[in-house]
Amino acid sequence: MQRTSLSSDITDVPLRRSRPPVSARGCSGSSRNSKGVRAPESGAYGPQMAAYLRLPSDPVFRVTPRRSCKLAVTRLYSDVALPDRSIPTPPERAFAVELHLRSVSPAALWQRGLPANVDNHRSDGAVCIVNLEEEPSVYYGSAFDLLQVYVPHASLCEFADEHGTRRCETLKWPFGKVDPILKNLGVSLLQAMESPELAGSLYLDHAVLAIHAYIACTYGGMRIEPYAMRGGLTRRQMQRATEILTANLDGRLSLSQVARECQLSVSHFVRAFKQSVGQTPYRWLMERRIETAKDLLQNSRLTQADIALRCGFADQACFIRCFRCKVNATPGEWRRSL
């Protein structure tokens, strides 16, 4: 039976798991905006990409990490070969960076209806960059599992402008060559997508932005100069950002929400925040959680389970792991040492 896994765009709505119908192992759906209103999908990703492959689709919950350009990450997989060549995608100024999570053979690619001269085998960890302006279609003759990163050309331009570097017109990588770095980034993101209640929206935002930065620099040839890292948040921006983060220790707000309050793009906000405090918003938030937990351990009789929930940890086990990592002792050991 063909199926697609939970697909994730990085977006304004906290990613959460869905329970697909047993009959289809998936369900059709469009994304929702921050008010929960359904919005039509556009672009070759998520349910739309699953439709081109003739696969059942899962809902896509989108976060927009930048003001104008949507980035999307979709996991597409099937237990069997495709029944036929996929439907050609309509031309658009975007790239699909495909990371194969298992070997698939045979595999074929068509561009504008003509066969592309590429190898018919995809290894585990292979990266294939497809220009969506070429109206591509594919065929996979065995079970497959891949992570597709949808990268609009406008997002590459925006990244270049924000970092003061030269724009790139295309992405280059030997078709089908294994990239262990992107594989590691993709697997880390996939683990967070599958357990969003543990990772939180802030981590997902950081993970997708890291992948986008890697693609822009490695495949687009962009070079970020040190001078582009100058400049932190203003006092008002820093105060507002820390207020919002502290008030949402559960981490379920997205970076775009915090950046919007500071009137900055997400990448600019993350860079300026790190410049101001020496660490990313996610790491800063984790330290606030631990400090709040210490205060409650010392000055209250709350159980560790209650403290874990108050401080935004998914459960007591997650709280203990994070606390031990930061303090080199479990919450119980630390409390007893006082």
C-alpha atoms as a printed R data frame, in Angstrom:
    type eleno elety resid chain resno      x      y       z
1   ATOM     1    CA   MET     A     1  0.000  0.000   0.000
2   ATOM     2    CA   GLN     A     2  1.359  3.416  -0.901
3   ATOM     3    CA   ARG     A     3  1.528  6.058   1.761
4   ATOM     4    CA   THR     A     4  3.058  9.341   2.714
5   ATOM     5    CA   SER     A     5  4.303 10.158   6.158
6   ATOM     6    CA   LEU     A     6  3.412 13.188   8.187
7   ATOM     7    CA   SER     A     7  4.627 16.059   6.064
8   ATOM     8    CA   SER     A     8  5.872 19.250   7.601
9   ATOM     9    CA   ASP     A     9  6.412 22.703   6.333
10  ATOM    10    CA   ILE     A    10  8.035 24.934   8.770
11  ATOM    11    CA   THR     A    11  5.280 27.362   9.725
12  ATOM    12    CA   ASP     A    12  3.204 29.609  12.001
13  ATOM    13    CA   VAL     A    13  1.149 26.703  13.338
14  ATOM    14    CA   PRO     A    14  2.824 24.328  15.820
15  ATOM    15    CA   LEU     A    15  3.441 21.025  14.080
16  ATOM    16    CA   ARG     A    16  1.445 18.207  15.562
17  ATOM    17    CA   ARG     A    17  0.800 14.581  14.754
18  ATOM    18    CA   SER     A    18 -2.226 13.427  12.881
19  ATOM    19    CA   ARG     A    19 -3.866 10.012  12.984
20  ATOM    20    CA   PRO     A    20 -4.534  9.002   9.375
21  ATOM    21    CA   PRO     A    21 -7.491  6.783   8.480
22  ATOM    22    CA   VAL     A    22 -6.584  3.113   8.564
23  ATOM    23    CA   SER     A    23 -7.896  2.488   5.052
24  ATOM    24    CA   ALA     A    24 -5.696  5.023   3.316
25  ATOM    25    CA   ARG     A    25 -2.918  5.567   5.868
26  ATOM    26    CA   GLY     A    26 -3.212  9.215   5.042
27  ATOM    27    CA   CYS     A    27 -5.737 11.949   4.532
28  ATOM    28    CA   SER     A    28 -6.040 14.851   2.193
29  ATOM    29    CA   GLY     A    29 -5.810 18.270   3.703
30  ATOM    30    CA   SER     A    30 -4.647 21.812   3.250
31  ATOM    31    CA   SER     A    31 -2.620 23.861   5.682
32  ATOM    32    CA   ARG     A    32 -4.051 26.248   8.217
33  ATOM    33    CA   ASN     A    33 -2.934 29.738   8.993
34  ATOM    34    CA   SER     A    34 -2.332 31.058  12.519
35  ATOM    35    CA   LYS     A    35 -6.096 31.517  12.989
36  ATOM    36    CA   GLY     A    36 -6.846 27.953  11.983
37  ATOM    37    CA   VAL     A    37 -8.390 28.927   8.641
38  ATOM    38    CA   ARG     A    38 -7.766 26.531   5.784
39  ATOM    39    CA   ALA     A    39 -5.513 27.885   3.072
40  ATOM    40    CA   PRO     A    40 -5.000 26.337  -0.371
41  ATOM    41    CA   GLU     A    41 -1.686 24.680  -1.073
42  ATOM    42    CA   SER     A    42  0.560 26.045  -3.793
43  ATOM    43    CA   GLY     A    43  3.890 24.773  -5.000
44  ATOM    44    CA   ALA     A    44  5.290 21.288  -5.536
45  ATOM    45    CA   TYR     A    45  5.381 20.136  -1.903
46  ATOM    46    CA   GLY     A    46  3.157 18.570   0.742
47  ATOM    47    CA   PRO     A    47 -0.218 17.219  -0.439
48  ATOM    48    CA   GLN     A    48  0.312 18.745  -3.881
49  ATOM    49    CA   MET     A    49  3.561 16.837  -4.374
50  ATOM    50    CA   ALA     A    50  1.913 13.665  -3.091
51  ATOM    51    CA   ALA     A    51 -0.831 14.172  -5.700
52  ATOM    52    CA   TYR     A    52  1.754 14.449  -8.490
53  ATOM    53    CA   LEU     A    53  3.185 11.113  -7.318
54  ATOM    54    CA   ARG     A    54 -0.352  9.681  -7.041
55  ATOM    55    CA   LEU     A    55  0.120  9.023  -3.318
56  ATOM    56    CA   PRO     A    56 -2.319  9.541  -0.446
57  ATOM    57    CA   SER     A    57 -1.394 12.740   1.412
58  ATOM    58    CA   ASP     A    58 -1.241 13.885   5.007
59  ATOM    59    CA   PRO     A    59 -2.065 17.391   6.221
60  ATOM    60    CA   VAL     A    60  0.778 19.882   6.063
61  ATOM    61    CA   PHE     A    61  1.113 22.331   8.924
62  ATOM    62    CA   ARG     A    62  3.014 25.341   7.729
63  ATOM    63    CA   VAL     A    63  5.163 27.865   9.522
64  ATOM    64    CA   THR     A    64  6.582 30.761   7.563
65  ATOM    65    CA   PRO     A    65 10.090 31.393   8.886
66  ATOM    66    CA   ARG     A    66 10.564 34.363   6.552
67  ATOM    67    CA   ARG     A    67  8.279 37.257   5.819
68  ATOM    68    CA   SER     A    68  7.610 36.538   2.177
69  ATOM    69    CA   CYS     A    69  9.063 33.177   1.147
70  ATOM    70    CA   LYS     A    70  7.768 29.807   2.240
71  ATOM    71    CA   LEU     A    71 10.154 26.937   2.852
72  ATOM    72    CA   ALA     A    72  8.717 23.463   3.004
73  ATOM    73    CA   VAL     A    73  9.983 20.046   3.998
74  ATOM    74    CA   THR     A    74  7.926 17.005   3.010
75  ATOM    75    CA   ARG     A    75  8.627 13.362   3.657
76  ATOM    76    CA   LEU     A    76  7.348 11.158   0.817
77  ATOM    77    CA   TYR     A    77  7.462  7.400   0.975
78  ATOM    78    CA   SER     A    78  5.821  4.320  -0.426
79  ATOM    79    CA   ASP     A    79  6.019  0.630   0.406
80  ATOM    80    CA   VAL     A    80  5.861 -0.285  -3.270
81  ATOM    81    CA   ALA     A    81  6.961  1.082  -6.643
82  ATOM    82    CA   LEU     A    82  5.019  3.893  -8.264
83  ATOM    83    CA   PRO     A    83  2.251  2.603 -10.545
84  ATOM    84    CA   ASP     A    84  3.368  4.942 -13.310
85  ATOM    85    CA   ARG     A    85  5.470  7.983 -14.092
86  ATOM    86    CA   SER     A    86  4.475 10.938 -11.911
87  ATOM    87    CA   ILE     A    87  2.420 13.854 -13.210
88  ATOM    88    CA   PRO     A    88  4.755 16.647 -14.452
89  ATOM    89    CA   THR     A    89  4.841 19.548 -12.005
90  ATOM    90    CA   PRO     A    90  3.789 22.959 -13.357
91  ATOM    91    CA   PRO     A    91  6.810 25.204 -13.964
92  ATOM    92    CA   GLU     A    92  7.747 27.549 -11.120
93  ATOM    93    CA   ARG     A    93 10.891 29.358  -9.969
94  ATOM    94    CA   ALA     A    94 11.846 26.906  -7.269
95  ATOM    95    CA   PHE     A    95 14.016 23.878  -6.607
96  ATOM    96    CA   ALA     A    96 13.223 20.539  -5.038
97  ATOM    97    CA   VAL     A    97 16.224 19.232  -3.111
98  ATOM    98    CA   GLU     A    98 15.531 15.540  -2.597
99  ATOM    99    CA   LEU     A    99 17.362 13.573   0.083
100 ATOM   100    CA   HIS     A   100 16.873  9.823  -0.306
101 ATOM   101    CA   LEU     A   101 16.581  7.987   3.005
102 ATOM   102    CA   ARG     A   102 16.789  4.532   1.404
103 ATOM   103    CA   SER     A   103 18.140  3.121  -1.835
104 ATOM   104    CA   VAL     A   104 15.744  2.976  -4.772
105 ATOM   105    CA   SER     A   105 16.223  1.341  -8.187
106 ATOM   106    CA   PRO     A   106 15.330  1.778 -10.935
107 ATOM   107    CA   ALA     A   107 14.668  5.512 -10.861
108 ATOM   108    CA   ALA     A   108 14.093  7.883 -13.765
109 ATOM   109    CA   LEU     A   109 13.701 11.618 -14.299
110 ATOM   110    CA   TRP     A   110 12.048 13.520 -17.163
111 ATOM   111    CA   GLN     A   111 12.398 17.263 -17.840
112 ATOM   112    CA   ARG     A   112  9.942 18.963 -20.174
113 ATOM   113    CA   GLY     A   113  8.862 15.499 -21.262
114 ATOM   114    CA   LEU     A   114 12.368 14.339 -22.227
115 ATOM   115    CA   PRO     A   115 14.400 11.699 -20.334
116 ATOM   116    CA   ALA     A   116 17.214 13.217 -18.273
117 ATOM   117    CA   ASN     A   117 20.658 11.668 -18.587
118 ATOM   118    CA   VAL     A   118 21.044 10.620 -14.944
119 ATOM   119    CA   ASP     A   119 21.886  7.380 -13.161
120 ATOM   120    CA   ASN     A   120 18.905  5.099 -12.585
121 ATOM   121    CA   HIS     A   121 19.954  4.209  -9.018
122 ATOM   122    CA   ARG     A   122 19.576  6.359  -5.895
123 ATOM   123    CA   SER     A   123 21.679  5.367  -2.889
124 ATOM   124    CA   ASP     A   124 20.794  5.959   0.743
125 ATOM   125    CA   GLY     A   125 21.850  9.560   1.430
126 ATOM   126    CA   ALA     A   126 21.827 10.548  -2.246
127 ATOM   127    CA   VAL     A   127 20.876 14.149  -3.038
128 ATOM   128    CA   CYS     A   128 19.077 15.088  -6.249
129 ATOM   129    CA   ILE     A   129 18.407 18.735  -7.081
130 ATOM   130    CA   VAL     A   130 15.484 19.201  -9.449
131 ATOM   131    CA   ASN     A   131 14.754 22.534 -11.116
132 ATOM   132    CA   LEU     A   132 10.968 22.897 -10.997
133 ATOM   133    CA   GLU     A   133 11.066 25.266 -13.998
134 ATOM   134    CA   GLU     A   134 11.857 22.166 -16.085
135 ATOM   135    CA   GLU     A   135  8.411 20.596 -15.407
136 ATOM   136    CA   PRO     A   136  9.982 17.443 -13.954
137 ATOM   137    CA   SER     A   137  8.361 14.062 -13.532
138 ATOM   138    CA   VAL     A   138  9.848 10.954 -11.933
139 ATOM   139    CA   TYR     A   139  9.452  7.223 -11.684
140 ATOM   140    CA   TYR     A   140 10.577  5.003  -8.793
141 ATOM   141    CA   GLY     A   141 10.549  1.305  -9.581
142 ATOM   142    CA   SER     A   142 10.817  0.124  -5.985
143 ATOM   143    CA   ALA     A   143  9.822  1.215  -2.494
144 ATOM   144    CA   PHE     A   144 11.210  4.658  -1.676
145 ATOM   145    CA   ASP     A   145 11.590  7.093   1.205
146 ATOM   146    CA   LEU     A   146 12.779 10.642   0.663
147 ATOM   147    CA   LEU     A   147 12.809 14.034   2.303
148 ATOM   148    CA   GLN     A   148 12.000 16.848  -0.123
149 ATOM   149    CA   VAL     A   149 13.115 20.394   0.671
150 ATOM   150    CA   TYR     A   150 11.111 22.910  -1.359
151 ATOM   151    CA   VAL     A   151 13.314 25.987  -1.980
152 ATOM   152    CA   PRO     A   152 11.753 28.912  -3.886
153 ATOM   153    CA   HIS     A   153 14.256 31.009  -5.824
154 ATOM   154    CA   ALA     A   154 12.950 34.054  -3.950
155 ATOM   155    CA   SER     A   155 14.000 32.482  -0.637
156 ATOM   156    CA   LEU     A   156 17.585 32.183  -1.916
157 ATOM   157    CA   CYS     A   157 17.545 35.847  -2.955
158 ATOM   158    CA   GLU     A   158 16.161 36.846   0.430
159 ATOM   159    CA   PHE     A   159 18.833 34.810   2.210
160 ATOM   160    CA   ALA     A   160 21.573 36.465   0.136
161 ATOM   161    CA   ASP     A   161 20.241 39.969   0.766
162 ATOM   162    CA   GLU     A   162 19.916 39.411   4.507
163 ATOM   163    CA   HIS     A   163 23.483 38.129   4.767
164 ATOM   164    CA   GLY     A   164 25.035 40.669   2.427
165 ATOM   165    CA   THR     A   165 26.302 38.118  -0.060
166 ATOM   166    CA   ARG     A   166 26.012 37.518  -3.794
167 ATOM   167    CA   ARG     A   167 22.750 36.032  -5.048
168 ATOM   168    CA   CYS     A   168 22.797 32.691  -6.812
169 ATOM   169    CA   GLU     A   169 20.730 31.756  -9.849
170 ATOM   170    CA   THR     A   170 20.868 27.999  -9.467
171 ATOM   171    CA   LEU     A   171 21.787 25.164  -7.119
172 ATOM   172    CA   LYS     A   172 24.534 22.709  -8.122
173 ATOM   173    CA   TRP     A   173 25.351 19.246  -6.798
174 ATOM   174    CA   PRO     A   174 26.345 16.074  -8.689
175 ATOM   175    CA   PHE     A   175 22.994 14.393  -9.284
176 ATOM   176    CA   GLY     A   176 22.599 11.405  -6.968
177 ATOM   177    CA   LYS     A   177 25.852 11.949  -5.064
178 ATOM   178    CA   VAL     A   178 25.641 11.149  -1.351
179 ATOM   179    CA   ASP     A   179 25.862 14.146   1.005
180 ATOM   180    CA   PRO     A   180 26.417 12.921   4.591
181 ATOM   181    CA   ILE     A   181 26.027 16.404   6.071
182 ATOM   182    CA   LEU     A   182 22.587 16.991   4.584
183 ATOM   183    CA   LYS     A   183 21.700 13.413   5.562
184 ATOM   184    CA   ASN     A   184 22.506 14.173   9.208
185 ATOM   185    CA   LEU     A   185 20.571 17.448   9.096
186 ATOM   186    CA   GLY     A   186 17.617 15.725   7.465
187 ATOM   187    CA   VAL     A   187 17.517 12.867   9.947
188 ATOM   188    CA   SER     A   188 17.648 15.310  12.868
189 ATOM   189    CA   LEU     A   189 14.757 17.267  11.394
190 ATOM   190    CA   LEU     A   190 12.831 14.083  10.697
191 ATOM   191    CA   GLN     A   191 13.144 12.979  14.320
192 ATOM   192    CA   ALA     A   192 11.815 16.370  15.434
193 ATOM   193    CA   MET     A   193  8.949 16.179  12.912
194 ATOM   194    CA   GLU     A   194  7.960 12.790  14.283
195 ATOM   195    CA   SER     A   195  8.022 14.007  17.916
196 ATOM   196    CA   PRO     A   196  6.970 17.680  17.709
197 ATOM   197    CA   GLU     A   197  5.656 17.573  21.266
198 ATOM   198    CA   LEU     A   198  9.242 17.020  22.431
199 ATOM   199    CA   ALA     A   199 11.072 19.303  20.014
200 ATOM   200    CA   GLY     A   200  8.760 22.331  19.984
201 ATOM   201    CA   SER     A   201  8.219 24.841  17.209
202 ATOM   202    CA   LEU     A   202 11.369 26.826  17.980
203 ATOM   203    CA   TYR     A   203 13.575 23.787  17.378
204 ATOM   204    CA   LEU     A   204 11.763 22.924  14.153
205 ATOM   205    CA   ASP     A   205 12.215 26.495  12.931
206 ATOM   206    CA   HIS     A   206 15.938 26.399  13.690
207 ATOM   207    CA   ALA     A   207 16.340 23.000  12.017
208 ATOM   208    CA   VAL     A   208 14.698 24.040   8.732
209 ATOM   209    CA   LEU     A   209 16.550 27.369   8.642
210 ATOM   210    CA   ALA     A   210 19.818 25.475   9.196
211 ATOM   211    CA   ILE     A   211 19.021 23.190   6.255
212 ATOM   212    CA   HIS     A   212 18.129 26.198   4.083
213 ATOM   213    CA   ALA     A   213 21.397 27.934   5.025
214 ATOM   214    CA   TYR     A   214 23.359 24.777   4.223
215 ATOM   215    CA   ILE     A   215 21.672 24.448   0.829
216 ATOM   216    CA   ALA     A   216 22.267 28.131   0.004
217 ATOM   217    CA   CYS     A   217 25.958 27.970   0.924
218 ATOM   218    CA   THR     A   218 26.886 24.455  -0.262
219 ATOM   219    CA   TYR     A   219 24.727 24.117  -3.367
220 ATOM   220    CA   GLY     A   220 24.273 27.823  -4.154
221 ATOM   221    CA   GLY     A   221 27.864 28.867  -3.528
222 ATOM   222    CA   MET     A   222 26.906 31.718  -1.188
223 ATOM   223    CA   ARG     A   223 29.587 32.966   1.189
224 ATOM   224    CA   ILE     A   224 28.626 34.725   4.399
225 ATOM   225    CA   GLU     A   225 31.317 37.237   5.314
226 ATOM   226    CA   PRO     A   226 32.071 37.996   8.991
227 ATOM   227    CA   TYR     A   227 30.971 41.616   8.633
228 ATOM   228    CA   ALA     A   228 27.473 40.435   7.826
229 ATOM   229    CA   MET     A   229 27.144 39.172  11.383
230 ATOM   230    CA   ARG     A   230 27.453 42.606  13.003
231 ATOM   231    CA   GLY     A   231 24.568 44.235  14.806
232 ATOM   232    CA   GLY     A   232 22.376 42.886  17.573
233 ATOM   233    CA   LEU     A   233 18.894 43.654  18.812
234 ATOM   234    CA   THR     A   234 17.970 47.066  20.131
235 ATOM   235    CA   ARG     A   235 17.122 47.357  23.819
236 ATOM   236    CA   ARG     A   236 13.406 47.458  23.033
237 ATOM   237    CA   GLN     A   237 13.634 44.456  20.715
238 ATOM   238    CA   MET     A   238 15.628 42.474  23.265
239 ATOM   239    CA   GLN     A   239 13.157 43.276  26.024
240 ATOM   240    CA   ARG     A   240 10.175 42.297  23.893
241 ATOM   241    CA   ALA     A   241 11.800 39.072  22.639
242 ATOM   242    CA   THR     A   242 12.785 37.887  26.113
243 ATOM   243    CA   GLU     A   243  9.346 38.775  27.478
244 ATOM   244    CA   ILE     A   244  7.636 36.640  24.833
245 ATOM   245    CA   LEU     A   245 10.044 33.728  25.193
246 ATOM   246    CA   THR     A   246  9.815 33.753  28.988
247 ATOM   247    CA   ALA     A   247  6.012 33.868  28.852
248 ATOM   248    CA   ASN     A   248  6.023 30.807  26.551
249 ATOM   249    CA   LEU     A   249  8.380 28.386  28.239
250 ATOM   250    CA   ASP     A   250  6.620 25.513  26.502
251 ATOM   251    CA   GLY     A   251  8.329 26.636  23.271
252 ATOM   252    CA   ARG     A   252  5.186 26.175  21.206
253 ATOM   253    CA   LEU     A   253  5.348 29.602  19.664
254 ATOM   254    CA   SER     A   254  7.283 29.868  16.426
255 ATOM   255    CA   LEU     A   255 10.327 31.969  15.648
256 ATOM   256    CA   SER     A   256  8.271 33.912  13.135
257 ATOM   257    CA   GLN     A   257  5.937 35.088  15.913
258 ATOM   258    CA   VAL     A   258  8.828 36.401  18.020
259 ATOM   259    CA   ALA     A   259 10.592 37.919  15.007
260 ATOM   260    CA   ARG     A   260  7.367 39.638  13.929
261 ATOM   261    CA   GLU     A   261  7.124 41.344  17.321
262 ATOM   262    CA   CYS     A   262 10.628 42.701  16.727
263 ATOM   263    CA   GLN     A   263  9.734 43.710  13.147
264 ATOM   264    CA   LEU     A   264 12.495 41.527  11.722
265 ATOM   265    CA   SER     A   265 12.734 38.549   9.403
266 ATOM   266    CA   VAL     A   266 13.389 35.281  11.183
267 ATOM   267    CA   SER     A   267 16.962 34.822   9.979
268 ATOM   268    CA   HIS     A   268 17.791 38.446  10.893
269 ATOM   269    CA   PHE     A   269 16.197 38.002  14.310
270 ATOM   270    CA   VAL     A   270 18.092 34.764  15.068
271 ATOM   271    CA   ARG     A   271 21.388 36.321  13.982
272 ATOM   272    CA   ALA     A   272 20.805 39.529  15.968
273 ATOM   273    CA   PHE     A   273 19.624 37.620  19.048
274 ATOM   274    CA   LYS     A   274 22.727 35.451  19.030
275 ATOM   275    CA   GLN     A   275 24.893 38.520  18.527
276 ATOM   276    CA   SER     A   276 23.253 40.178  21.549
277 ATOM   277    CA   VAL     A   277 23.259 37.290  24.026
278 ATOM   278    CA   GLY     A   278 25.778 34.824  22.611
279 ATOM   279    CA   GLN     A   279 23.334 31.983  21.936
280 ATOM   280    CA   THR     A   280 20.313 31.149  19.806
281 ATOM   281    CA   PRO     A   281 16.758 31.805  21.040
282 ATOM   282    CA   TYR     A   282 16.195 28.064  21.476
283 ATOM   283    CA   ARG     A   283 19.258 27.582  23.702
284 ATOM   284    CA   TRP     A   284 18.385 30.737  25.646
285 ATOM   285    CA   LEU     A   285 14.881 29.388  26.217
286 ATOM   286    CA   MET     A   286 16.247 26.040  27.424
287 ATOM   287    CA   GLU     A   287 18.404 27.825  29.992
288 ATOM   288    CA   ARG     A   288 15.381 29.820  31.217
289 ATOM   289    CA   ARG     A   289 13.482 26.554  31.630
290 ATOM   290    CA   ILE     A   290 16.271 25.074  33.725
291 ATOM   291    CA   GLU     A   291 16.605 28.226  35.863
292 ATOM   292    CA   THR     A   292 12.846 28.274  36.466
293 ATOM   293    CA   ALA     A   293 12.953 24.590  37.363
294 ATOM   294    CA   LYS     A   294 15.771 25.222  39.872
295 ATOM   295    CA   ASP     A   295 13.734 27.956  41.537
296 ATOM   296    CA   LEU     A   296 10.710 25.660  41.853
297 ATOM   297    CA   LEU     A   297 12.834 22.777  43.133
298 ATOM   298    CA   GLN     A   298 14.301 25.015  45.802
299 ATOM   299    CA   ASN     A   299 11.306 27.100  46.818
300 ATOM   300    CA   SER     A   300  8.282 24.873  46.327
301 ATOM   301    CA   ARG     A   301  7.031 21.422  47.199
302 ATOM   302    CA   LEU     A   302  5.892 20.657  43.676
303 ATOM   303    CA   THR     A   303  6.690 17.209  42.326
304 ATOM   304    CA   GLN     A   304  9.148 16.816  39.500
305 ATOM   305    CA   ALA     A   305  6.278 15.933  37.168
306 ATOM   306    CA   ASP     A   306  4.464 19.198  38.015
307 ATOM   307    CA   ILE     A   307  7.653 21.215  37.603
308 ATOM   308    CA   ALA     A   308  8.297 19.586  34.233
309 ATOM   309    CA   LEU     A   309  4.888 20.684  32.954
310 ATOM   310    CA   ARG     A   310  5.227 24.229  34.348
311 ATOM   311    CA   CYS     A   311  8.585 24.648  32.665
312 ATOM   312    CA   GLY     A   312  7.435 23.434  29.266
313 ATOM   313    CA   PHE     A   313  8.988 19.965  29.166
314 ATOM   314    CA   ALA     A   314  6.999 17.257  27.430
315 ATOM   315    CA   ASP     A   315  7.164 14.943  30.457
316 ATOM   316    CA   GLN     A   316  9.201 14.162  33.543
317 ATOM   317    CA   ALA     A   317 11.643 11.941  31.654
318 ATOM   318    CA   CYS     A   318 12.426 14.729  29.184
319 ATOM   319    CA   PHE     A   319 12.850 17.156  32.103
320 ATOM   320    CA   ILE     A   320 15.305 14.830  33.857
321 ATOM   321    CA   ARG     A   321 17.373 14.328  30.680
322 ATOM   322    CA   CYS     A   322 17.649 18.058  29.954
323 ATOM   323    CA   PHE     A   323 18.350 18.943  33.598
324 ATOM   324    CA   ARG     A   324 21.119 16.336  33.853
325 ATOM   325    CA   CYS     A   325 22.644 17.583  30.611
326 ATOM   326    CA   LYS     A   326 22.779 21.188  31.868
327 ATOM   327    CA   VAL     A   327 23.478 20.677  35.592
328 ATOM   328    CA   ASN     A   328 25.266 17.307  35.594
329 ATOM   329    CA   ALA     A   329 22.772 16.006  38.159
330 ATOM   330    CA   THR     A   330 19.147 14.888  38.157
331 ATOM   331    CA   PRO     A   331 16.503 17.250  39.598
332 ATOM   332    CA   GLY     A   332 16.134 14.937  42.594
333 ATOM   333    CA   GLU     A   333 19.877 14.858  43.243
334 ATOM   334    CA   TRP     A   334 20.122 18.623  42.896
335 ATOM   335    CA   ARG     A   335 17.179 19.208  45.266
336 ATOM   336    CA   ARG     A   336 18.640 16.873  47.890
337 ATOM   337    CA   SER     A   337 22.018 18.647  47.707
338 ATOM   338    CA   LEU     A   338 20.536 21.979  48.786
